[in-house]
Amino acid sequence: MAIIAPLEIHQAGTDAMNAQEKKPIDWQNLGFDYTRTDFRFTARYSNGSWSNGELITDEVMHIHEGSPALHYAQQCFEGMKAQTAKDGRILLFRPELNCERMRNTANRLSMPEVPEELFLKGVKEAVRANAAWVPPFGSGASLYVRPLLIGIGENMGLRPAPEYEFRVIVSPVGPYYKSGGLSVISLAVSEFDRAAPHGTGDVKAGANYPGGLYATRKAQELGANEALYLDSAERKYIDEAGSANIIIYTSDNKLITPKSDAILPSITRRSLMTIASQDLNLETEERPIDLRQEVGSFVEVGACGTAAVLSPVGKIWFDETWHSFHGNGEEVGPVMQQLYDLLQQIQSGEKEDSYGWTTEV
């Protein structure tokens, strides 16, 4: 594992930040895929304490074959983006909330918390050191930042790991959905459950996701982009999509979003609800939403999250038919467009950040 000496860590980040030339990449045509960048940040937890952490160049993780992350899914992750502002600054969006969410997940999975100081240090150093990989302003792309925490070390029985690694990797990415930009997608209600009541649906555990791959494949067979899950207890209330939370603009001029203990608390969703209330003067509600009883009041629907940002949902498949929304399910609605524009303008520094959400790297 190639580790950069402490004095070189600062220099590596400074050199990258000062570099005027971006990597020779076709930024406009990036997919949401992994691209190897120059540096990643890593810290180890052992004997009850965390190391200071360092930047390394090796993208391969060398862990023991008995690690609980491999056998018992004792691992979690976060996702955020870094963007280049018009004035050249590199901005993060509400990273302290990602730290808080990872802390909640770690507690639920019996893993040590990553202190906020170490979390933010790792994120900022990884972004600084890879500044040449941060897409230029106006490209439509961003630098995806993936902090992860895994249980490592010799183990065989079902118990917490003896050691842990916290790592931050970054990769330039384009839109999550291949259609690119703010394009309409479709969802299909899944016959499978995403999370059990009082389970781990409200934390960002890695084990929550592979089971959804099959549900997504079945949704795609119906012509949808993604699966939409209903609550596991009664199968009537909207939970979330496989990779995003749900927001809905209704005929009574409200922006509503599902309320459930099985839903991952999305930072993007929380921000959009604030923007809807404060900037668009919409009444907002977080409450259980009965899909079949209320679908007639849906004017616009959106899927939101760090990866997807905000993708308007044109139609939803359930009860053997498609239910379409704004523009017969073919057009981006005005409310979703405004929400997307305002969020993006704050994240990229185009609009004054009156909420104090952005952090300069």
C-alpha positions in Angstrom: 0.0 0.0 0.0 1.6 3.3 -1.1 1.3 5.8 1.7 2.2 9.5 1.4 4.3 10.8 4.2 2.6 13.4 6.5 4.6 16.3 5.1 3.6 15.2 1.6 -0.1 15.0 2.3 -0.5 18.7 2.5 1.8 19.2 -0.5 -0.1 16.7 -2.6 -3.4 18.4 -1.8 -1.9 21.9 -2.4 -0.3 20.9 -5.7 -3.6 19.5 -6.9 -5.6 22.4 -5.8 -3.2 24.8 -7.5 -3.2 22.8 -10.8 -5.1 24.8 -13.4 -5.4 21.9 -15.9 -8.2 19.4 -15.4 -7.8 15.8 -16.5 -8.4 15.3 -20.3 -11.9 13.8 -19.9 -15.0 14.1 -21.9 -16.9 15.5 -19.0 -20.2 15.9 -20.8 -20.4 12.2 -21.6 -19.4 10.7 -18.3 -21.6 7.9 -16.9 -22.1 7.1 -13.3 -19.2 4.7 -13.2 -15.9 4.2 -11.2 -12.9 6.0 -12.6 -9.6 5.5 -10.8 -8.3 8.8 -9.4 -4.9 9.6 -8.0 -5.5 9.5 -4.2 -7.8 8.1 -1.5 -7.9 8.7 2.2 -7.7 5.9 4.8 -7.7 5.6 8.6 -7.7 2.5 10.9 -9.5 1.7 14.1 -7.8 -0.7 16.5 -7.4 -1.1 20.3 -10.2 1.4 20.8 -8.9 4.4 18.9 -8.6 5.8 15.4 -5.4 6.6 13.5 -4.8 10.1 12.1 -5.4 8.8 8.6 -3.4 9.4 5.5 -3.6 9.7 1.7 -2.6 6.7 -0.3 -2.3 5.9 -4.0 -3.3 2.1 -3.9 -6.9 1.6 -4.9 -6.8 -2.1 -3.8 -7.9 -2.8 -0.2 -5.9 -5.6 1.4 -8.0 -7.2 4.1 -8.1 -10.5 5.9 -10.3 -13.2 4.4 -12.1 -13.6 7.8 -13.2 -9.9 7.9 -16.8 -9.5 9.1 -17.4 -7.1 6.2 -17.1 -10.0 3.8 -19.0 -12.6 5.8 -21.6 -10.7 7.8 -21.9 -7.4 5.9 -20.6 -5.3 8.7 -20.0 -2.4 6.5 -21.6 0.9 5.5 -21.1 3.9 3.2 -22.1 7.4 2.4 -22.4 9.4 -0.8 -21.9 13.1 -1.6 -20.6 15.3 -4.4 -18.0 18.0 -4.9 -18.6 20.6 -7.5 -16.6 23.4 -9.1 -18.2 26.8 -8.6 -18.2 29.5 -11.3 -15.4 31.3 -9.5 -13.3 28.1 -9.3 -14.0 27.2 -5.7 -14.7 23.5 -4.9 -17.8 23.0 -2.9 -19.2 20.2 -0.8 -22.9 20.1 0.1 -23.9 19.5 3.8 -21.1 17.0 4.5 -21.8 17.2 8.3 -25.1 15.5 7.7 -23.4 12.6 5.9 -21.2 12.2 8.9 -24.2 12.2 11.2 -25.9 9.5 9.0 -22.8 7.3 9.0 -22.6 7.7 12.8 -26.2 6.5 13.1 -25.5 3.6 10.8 -22.3 2.6 12.6 -24.2 2.5 15.9 -26.9 0.3 14.4 -24.3 -2.1 13.0 -22.1 -2.2 16.2 -19.2 -0.4 14.5 -17.2 2.5 16.0 -18.3 6.0 15.1 -16.0 7.9 12.8 -15.5 11.2 14.6 -16.7 14.2 12.7 -13.3 15.8 12.6 -11.8 12.6 11.0 -14.7 12.2 8.6 -14.5 15.8 7.3 -10.7 15.6 7.2 -10.8 12.5 5.1 -13.4 13.9 2.7 -11.7 17.2 2.2 -8.2 15.8 1.8 -9.4 13.2 -0.7 -11.1 16.0 -2.7 -8.2 18.4 -2.5 -5.7 15.8 -3.6 -7.9 14.9 -6.6 -8.8 18.5 -7.5 -7.8 17.9 -11.2 -10.6 15.3 -11.3 -13.3 17.6 -10.1 -15.4 18.4 -13.3 -15.3 22.0 -14.5 -18.2 24.3 -13.8 -21.0 24.0 -16.3 -20.0 20.5 -17.4 -23.0 18.8 -15.9 -20.7 16.3 -14.1 -19.4 16.2 -10.5 -16.9 14.5 -8.3 -18.7 11.7 -6.4 -17.3 11.2 -2.9 -17.8 7.8 -1.3 -16.8 7.5 2.4 -17.0 3.8 3.6 -16.5 2.0 6.8 -15.8 -1.8 7.0 -15.1 -4.3 9.6 -11.8 -6.1 9.0 -9.4 -8.6 10.7 -9.2 -12.2 11.6 -12.7 -13.5 12.5 -15.0 -16.5 12.0 -17.9 -16.2 14.4 -20.8 -13.7 14.2 -19.4 -10.8 16.3 -18.1 -7.3 15.7 -14.8 -7.0 13.8 -11.6 -6.6 15.8 -10.5 -3.6 13.6 -12.1 -1.2 11.1 -11.0 0.8 8.1 -12.5 4.2 7.1 -11.8 5.1 3.6 -12.8 7.9 1.3 -12.7 7.3 -2.5 -13.7 9.8 -5.2 -14.6 9.4 -8.9 -15.9 11.9 -11.5 -19.4 11.0 -12.6 -22.2 12.1 -14.9 -25.9 11.7 -14.4 -27.1 8.6 -12.5 -29.8 7.7 -15.0 -28.4 7.2 -18.5 -30.8 9.6 -20.2 -28.7 12.4 -18.8 -29.6 15.8 -17.4 -33.1 16.5 -16.0 -35.0 13.7 -17.8 -38.2 11.9 -17.0 -37.9 8.4 -15.6 -40.5 5.7 -14.7 -40.9 3.5 -11.7 -42.6 0.1 -11.2 -44.0 -1.0 -7.8 -42.1 -4.0 -6.6 -43.6 -7.2 -5.3 -40.6 -7.4 -3.0 -39.9 -5.6 0.3 -37.0 -3.3 0.7 -36.8 -3.3 4.5 -38.7 -4.7 7.4 -40.4 -2.5 9.9 -38.0 -1.7 12.7 -35.2 -3.1 10.6 -32.2 -1.3 9.0 -34.1 0.6 6.3 -33.4 3.9 8.0 -29.6 3.5 7.9 -27.2 3.3 5.0 -26.0 -0.3 5.4 -24.4 -2.0 2.5 -26.6 -5.0 3.1 -29.7 -3.0 2.2 -28.8 -2.8 -1.4 -28.0 -6.1 -3.1 -31.5 -7.5 -2.5 -32.8 -4.6 -4.5 -30.9 -5.5 -7.7 -33.4 -8.3 -8.5 -36.3 -5.9 -7.9 -34.7 -3.4 -10.2 -34.2 -6.0 -12.9 -37.9 -7.0 -12.7 -38.9 -3.3 -12.9 -36.8 -2.9 -16.0 -38.4 -5.9 -17.6 -41.7 -3.9 -17.3 -40.1 -0.9 -19.0 -39.3 1.1 -15.9 -36.0 2.6 -14.8 -36.2 1.6 -11.2 -38.3 -0.3 -8.6 -40.7 1.6 -6.2 -41.2 -0.1 -2.8 -44.3 0.0 -0.6 -44.3 -0.5 3.1 -43.7 -4.1 4.2 -46.4 -4.2 6.8 -49.5 -3.3 4.8 -48.1 -2.8 1.2 -50.1 0.3 0.6 -47.9 3.3 1.7 -45.0 4.5 -0.5 -41.6 3.9 1.0 -38.9 4.9 -1.5 -37.4 3.9 -4.8 -34.4 1.5 -5.0 -31.8 4.3 -5.1 -33.8 7.5 -4.2 -36.4 9.0 -1.9 -39.7 10.2 -3.3 -41.3 13.7 -3.3 -44.7 14.5 -4.8 -46.4 17.8 -5.8 -50.1 17.5 -5.3 -53.2 19.1 -6.8 -53.7 21.1 -3.6 -50.4 22.9 -4.0 -48.4 20.9 -1.5 -45.1 19.1 -1.7 -45.4 15.8 0.3 -42.9 13.1 1.0 -43.4 9.6 2.7 -42.9 9.3 6.4 -41.7 5.9 7.6 -39.1 4.4 10.0 -37.9 2.2 7.1 -36.9 5.1 4.9 -33.3 6.3 4.5 -33.2 10.0 5.7 -32.0 11.6 2.5 -30.0 14.8 2.7 -31.2 15.8 -0.7 -34.8 15.3 0.1 -34.5 17.3 3.3 -32.9 20.1 1.4 -35.5 20.1 -1.4 -38.4 20.2 1.2 -36.7 23.3 2.7 -36.3 24.9 -0.7 -40.0 24.2 -1.5 -41.1 25.8 1.7 -38.8 28.8 1.8 -38.2 29.6 -1.8 -41.3 28.3 -3.6 -43.8 29.1 -0.7 -45.3 25.6 -0.9 -46.9 23.9 2.0 -44.8 20.8 2.8 -45.8 17.6 4.6 -43.9 14.4 5.6 -46.6 11.8 6.2 -47.7 8.3 5.2 -48.8 8.3 1.5 -51.3 5.7 0.4 -50.4 5.2 -3.3 -53.7 3.7 -4.5 -55.9 6.1 -2.6 -53.9 9.3 -3.4 -52.4 8.8 -6.8 -55.2 10.8 -8.4 -53.9 13.9 -6.6 -50.3 13.5 -7.9 -49.4 16.3 -10.3 -45.7 15.8 -10.3 -43.5 13.1 -8.8 -39.7 13.1 -8.3 -37.0 10.7 -7.2 -34.2 12.4 -5.3 -30.9 11.6 -3.7 -27.2 12.3 -3.9 -26.7 10.2 -7.0 -29.9 10.9 -8.8 -30.1 14.6 -7.5 -33.7 15.0 -8.7 -35.3 12.9 -11.4 -38.9 13.7 -12.4 -41.0 10.5 -12.4 -43.4 10.6 -15.4 -45.3 7.4 -14.6 -45.6 4.5 -12.1 -46.6 1.0 -12.9 -48.9 -0.7 -10.4 -52.1 -2.8 -10.5 -51.2 -3.9 -14.0 -51.3 -0.4 -15.6 -49.2 2.7 -16.0 -50.3 5.8 -14.0 -49.0 9.0 -15.7 -48.4 12.5 -14.3 -47.5 15.9 -15.7 -47.5 16.1 -19.5 -48.8 12.5 -19.8 -45.6 11.3 -18.2 -43.4 12.7 -21.0 -42.5 16.2 -19.7 -40.6 17.7 -16.8 -43.0 19.5 -14.6 -42.4 23.2 -13.5 -42.2 22.4 -9.8 -39.6 19.7 -10.2 -37.7 21.9 -12.6 -37.6 24.8 -10.2 -36.6 22.6 -7.3 -33.8 21.0 -9.3 -32.5 24.4 -10.6 -32.5 26.0 -7.1 -30.7 23.0 -5.5 -28.1 22.9 -8.3 -27.5 26.6 -8.1 -26.8 26.4 -4.4 -24.6 23.4 -4.8 -22.5 24.9 -7.5 -22.3 28.4 -6.0 -24.4 30.1 -8.6 -27.0 31.2 -6.0 -26.2 32.8 -2.7 -26.3 30.0 -0.1 -28.6 31.7 2.5 -28.9 28.3 4.3 -25.2 27.8 5.0 -25.3 24.4 3.3 -22.1 24.5 1.2 -18.6 24.0 2.5 -15.5 25.1 0.6 -12.7 22.6 0.3 
